[in-house]
Every structure is written in C-alpha cells, then in structure tokens.
Amino acid sequence: MVQQRLVITPKRALPAALINWARIFREENLMKSIKTLLAFTPAAALALGLASFGWASMAHADSHSHMADYGTMHVTKSPTCGCCGAWVALAREEGYDIEVTDTADVTSVKLDANIPGNMWACHTAMIDGYVVEGHVPFAALAKLLEERPNVTGIAVPGMPGGSPGMGNDPTARYDVISFGGDANEGDVFYQAGL
C-alpha cells in the first residue's frame, strides 16, 4: 500500500503562471462585480426616484382629491389680469375643477353676488353656494367648504402682496373677511401668514 502525502508548497514555490492566473481570476471577478453594481445602480436609483415621485404624487392627489367633491368653481375675471390667471392655475394645482369666464364687466358679477364694495378685488369665484372674492388662500377656501358657515362668502380685499397669485408667500400676513349671512361687517374668517 502506497501512502500519499500531502505536500504544501509555499506560495513562492508555485509556478509564476499559476500565481498570475489566480491574480487575474480574482481581478476579473472583482471587475465583473463592480461592473454589475455600476450597471444596476442608475436603474435602482431611477426606480427609487420614480417610486418616491409616485408616492408623493399619490399623497398630494389624496390630500386634494376631495376638492372636486365641491363641484366646479366658476371664476369670473378680466382677460388681461395675469394675477387672476395665476390664482386660477394655483387653484387647479390644489385640485379644484375650474371654469373661467373672461369679461371686461367684472363689476356686474360683484353686484349680482352682493359683495360689499369695500371687499372687491380683481376676480370673483363661486363654488358650492359660496362667493370667493379675490386672492383667497386655499387653506381659507378649504375651511369655508368644510365648516360650511352661514355666510355669503369670503374675500381678500384688494390685492395683498404674497397672497396666492400675488407672489405666493406663505408668510405674508393679511385677513380673509367673511360677509353676508351671519357674518358681521369686517368679521375675520381666516388670518393668512400665522
């Protein structure tokens, strides 16, 4: 019976070709791993980004989806008023369904809606039985539609800087006034910028 012996040869005793082959094999596998990782990283980042965008869009849509439940908002404005157009665009972004009527005679709309003269602004909106005059912030509009007070409507008199359509500065301070119905003259319905 022949006995086999395992002989361990020191690394330096291995032929140079075998050592080079082992080094190349390790480097090629390492390079393949790195190339695979690099190939999938942009795809993974893109997928993660799209998923995040989708989640954010769904959250935004969910938070504003009830706005359409109040029906179409009818906005009457001058065809040349850019700030009114900006307010309408922001209202659409908030989820409101908008129908716009451009007219040179906005005064008759304000008179027909019984808006006090000291409350007038550049555009008039009507939604779900309420009048919304001027650059009303959408938080105040949502409050009006959710709380359903016995008023004719709400107004932001004039065109205060920072209001929606007039710079969109959430820190801008101005009052939203309720009028008609149970509202007393000058009742503050909502304070913007607080």
PyMOL commands that set and color helices and strands:
alter all, ss='L'
color gray80, all
select helices_A, chain A and resi 11-13+16-70+82-93+106-112+117-119+138-147
alter helices_A, ss='H'
color red, helices_A
select strands_A, chain A and resi 72-77+97-102+124-127+130-134+153-156+174-179+188-192
alter strands_A, ss='S'
color yellow, strands_A
deselect
rebuild
show_as cartoon
